């Protein structure tokens, strides 16, 4: 497993070691000892989530606040997505910067999104199954979001805006600004 530091401190792109033969392939998607040894820290994941969506579905940009703030380890089980993480850590020198990467069942990339980030993705393939581990439990009372088309972020979602399928809740999130309380 290789851990690659992105240009935003704490946000890690992870490449698992994949072992393949005529039977298919195998890889470890998470190993606590490897994380401690190679990434230098421990994460106690307590909740797994999985979503299936058709092409054009955009989920995000979501985050949890206060005692419910979450770190996530995200990956794609089937299909392809454009994954986006936005640094919303108060006082961070990279506050408001976004990181995007294409993740797919084929490339097997994973992204570790630390606490203090908003996160979202859009499905680029006909369908996709998205999986993520969280280090804290979801709390509706602590949910927040940033509008996916926030002009301050300028995220290129790689699909025409008319082809995006976005929940009403996500369309009504505010733009990035002083409203965030992580």
C-alpha positions in Angstrom: 0.0 0.0 0.0 1.4 3.4 -1.0 0.4 6.6 0.7 0.7 9.8 -1.4 0.5 13.2 0.3 -1.6 15.5 -1.8 -0.9 19.3 -2.1 -3.4 19.7 0.8 -1.8 18.5 4.1 -3.5 15.5 5.6 -5.4 14.5 2.5 -3.9 11.2 1.3 -4.3 9.4 -2.0 -3.8 5.7 -1.4 -2.7 3.0 -3.9 -3.2 -0.5 -2.7 -0.8 -3.3 -3.7 -2.9 -5.5 -6.0 -2.0 -9.1 -6.5 -3.5 -10.7 -9.6 -3.4 -14.0 -11.4 -5.7 -16.1 -13.7 -8.2 -16.2 -10.9 -8.6 -12.5 -10.6 -7.1 -10.1 -8.1 -6.7 -9.5 -4.4 -5.8 -6.4 -2.3 -6.0 -5.1 1.2 -8.2 -2.0 1.2 -7.4 -1.2 4.8 -5.0 -2.5 7.5 -4.7 -0.6 10.8 -1.0 -1.7 11.3 0.0 -0.6 7.8 -1.7 2.8 8.3 0.2 3.3 11.6 3.5 2.2 10.1 3.3 3.8 6.7 1.0 6.8 7.2 2.1 7.5 10.7 -1.2 7.6 12.5 -4.1 5.5 13.7 -7.7 5.8 12.6 -10.6 4.0 14.3 -13.3 3.5 11.7 -16.7 3.0 13.2 -19.2 3.1 10.3 -19.2 1.9 6.7 -21.5 3.4 4.0 -22.2 2.4 0.5 -24.2 4.2 -2.3 -25.2 3.1 -5.8 -26.0 5.8 -8.3 -26.5 6.3 -12.1 -24.4 8.6 -14.3 -24.6 12.2 -13.4 -25.6 11.8 -9.8 -23.7 14.4 -7.7 -23.6 13.9 -4.0 -22.1 16.7 -1.9 -20.4 18.7 -0.8 -21.1 17.3 2.7 -19.4 17.6 6.1 -20.2 17.0 9.7 -19.7 19.6 12.5 -18.8 19.7 16.2 -18.6 16.4 18.0 -19.8 14.5 14.9 -16.9 15.7 12.6 -15.8 12.8 10.4 -12.7 11.5 8.6 -13.5 9.2 5.7 -11.7 6.6 3.6 -13.5 6.5 0.2 -13.3 4.2 -2.8 -15.2 2.9 -5.7 -16.4 -0.7 -5.9 -17.9 -0.5 -9.3 -17.8 2.2 -12.0 -16.0 5.5 -12.0 -16.5 8.8 -10.1 -14.8 12.2 -9.9 -14.1 12.6 -6.2 -13.7 16.0 -4.6 -12.5 17.1 -1.1 -12.4 20.7 0.0 -10.3 22.0 2.9 -12.7 23.9 5.3 -10.4 23.7 8.4 -10.4 27.1 10.1 -7.0 28.8 9.9 -5.7 26.3 7.4 -3.3 27.8 4.8 -5.1 25.7 2.2 -8.6 26.7 3.4 -11.0 26.7 0.4 -8.8 24.6 -1.8 -10.2 21.6 -3.5 -8.6 18.4 -4.6 -10.2 16.2 -7.3 -9.3 12.8 -8.5 -10.9 10.1 -10.7 -11.5 6.9 -8.7 -12.7 3.7 -10.2 -13.1 0.0 -9.6 -10.3 -0.4 -12.2 -7.6 1.9 -10.7 -8.6 1.0 -7.1 -7.4 4.3 -5.7 -8.7 5.4 -2.3 -8.7 8.8 -0.7 -8.4 9.5 3.0 -10.4 12.7 3.7 -9.5 13.9 7.2 -11.8 15.8 9.6 -12.3 19.3 8.5 -13.1 18.7 4.9 -16.2 18.9 2.8 -16.6 15.9 0.4 -18.5 15.0 -2.7 -18.4 13.0 -5.9 -20.1 12.7 -9.3 -20.7 9.5 -11.1 -18.9 9.5 -14.5 -19.7 5.9 -15.6 -23.2 4.5 -16.4 -23.5 3.5 -12.7 -21.2 3.4 -9.8 -21.0 1.9 -6.3 -19.3 4.1 -3.9 -18.0 2.9 -0.5 -16.6 4.8 2.5 -15.5 4.2 6.0 -16.0 6.9 8.7 -14.2 7.5 12.0 -17.3 8.9 13.6 -21.0 8.2 13.5 -23.3 10.2 11.3 -25.5 12.8 13.0 -28.3 14.6 11.2 -28.1 17.4 13.7 -24.5 18.1 12.8 -24.7 17.9 9.0 -23.6 20.7 6.8 -22.8 21.4 3.2 -21.4 23.7 0.6 -23.1 24.3 -2.7 -21.5 22.1 -5.4 -21.3 24.9 -7.9 -19.9 27.5 -5.5 -18.1 30.1 -7.7 -15.4 30.5 -5.0 -14.4 26.8 -5.5 -14.7 26.7 -9.3 -14.9 22.9 -9.3 -15.0 21.3 -12.8 -17.3 18.3 -12.3 -16.5 17.1 -15.8 -20.1 16.8 -16.9 -22.4 19.4 -18.3 -24.4 21.1 -15.5 -27.7 20.1 -17.3 -26.6 16.4 -17.0 -26.1 16.6 -13.2 -28.6 15.0 -10.9 -28.4 16.8 -7.6 -30.7 16.5 -4.5 -32.7 19.6 -3.6 -30.9 19.7 -0.3 -27.5 19.9 -2.0 -28.7 22.6 -4.4 -29.8 24.7 -1.4 -26.5 24.6 0.5 -24.7 28.0 0.8 -21.5 28.9 -1.0 -18.2 28.7 0.8 -17.9 31.5 3.3 -17.8 32.4 7.0 -20.8 30.2 7.9 -18.7 27.1 8.4 -18.3 25.9 12.0 -16.4 22.6 12.0 
